[in-house]
Amino acid sequence: MDFSRLAEVSGAHGEQLSDPAQVPAAIERCLAAVRGGQSALLHVKVVPI
């Protein structure tokens, strides 16, 4: 399930990613949304090691 899409249709900022290199920028975008008064959800897909 794409939880980020569920967040978006609920009026929140939602992002889904699987590339670890994208995490810092995604966190910054989520924090910016929260600072702007919006909820945020970051859905990160991880693979077993």
C-alpha positions as CSV (number, residue, x, y, z in Angstrom):
1,M,0.0,0.0,0.0
2,D,1.2,3.5,-0.8
3,F,0.7,5.3,2.5
4,S,2.1,8.5,1.0
5,R,-0.7,8.7,-1.5
6,L,-3.2,8.1,1.4
7,A,-1.6,11.0,3.2
8,E,-1.9,13.2,0.1
9,V,-5.6,12.5,-0.5
10,S,-6.1,13.4,3.2
11,G,-4.6,16.8,2.7
12,A,-1.1,16.0,4.1
13,H,2.3,16.1,2.4
14,G,3.2,12.5,1.4
15,E,6.3,11.1,-0.1
16,Q,7.4,7.5,-1.0
17,L,11.0,6.6,-1.7
18,S,13.3,3.6,-1.8
19,D,16.7,5.3,-2.6
20,P,18.6,6.0,0.6
21,A,20.3,8.9,-1.1
22,Q,16.9,10.7,-1.3
23,V,16.2,10.5,2.4
24,P,17.8,13.7,3.6
25,A,16.1,15.9,1.0
26,A,12.8,14.1,1.6
27,I,13.0,14.7,5.4
28,E,13.7,18.4,4.7
29,R,10.6,18.6,2.4
30,C,8.5,16.9,5.1
31,L,9.8,19.2,7.8
32,A,9.0,22.3,5.6
33,A,5.5,21.0,5.2
34,V,5.1,20.6,9.0
35,R,6.5,24.0,9.6
36,G,3.9,25.4,7.2
37,G,1.1,23.8,9.3
38,Q,0.6,20.7,7.2
39,S,0.9,17.1,8.3
40,A,3.6,15.0,6.6
41,L,4.2,11.3,6.0
42,L,7.4,9.8,4.6
43,H,7.0,6.2,3.4
44,V,10.4,4.6,2.9
45,K,10.6,1.2,1.3
46,V,13.5,-0.8,2.7
47,V,14.9,-4.1,1.6
48,P,16.1,-6.9,3.9
49,I,19.9,-7.1,4.4
